[in-house]
Amino acid sequence: MPSLPDRGQLLRFTVVGGVNTATFYACYLPLHRVLPYFAAFTLGFLTAMTCSFFLNTYVTYRTRPTWKKFLLFPLTQVTAYVVQSVGLVVLVSWCGVNSKVAPLAAAVVGIPFTFLVSRRILLPGRRARQSARSRPREPA
């Protein structure tokens, strides 16, 4: 049975997400003055995603970064995009939520999904070690 994350881990993940959003805007806004908006968006996104990887590795999950984890980490962003996009459409089209507020609500709904994917990527072997430790030992 998979172990449940502690509340502190989920809280740290949420705080890192806030820092990640601030990092994105801190990069995007000055870049947008000198670059087309999409180029500024892309550079800001890539910078924030890289910072998010290291913050989640060290702060949220307290593990070591590896190249494999770094290369798999963008899957968390794909997950966030899919969950938030579906949430946005459902909230606006089916529930009648204002389209200016709906992205924020969809982002909040997406946190647990993104958390689980990032946890799986950044802590890949830990679950196996934990379940092996929790099994009763056979008598000698």
Salt bridges, closest charged atoms under 4 A:
none
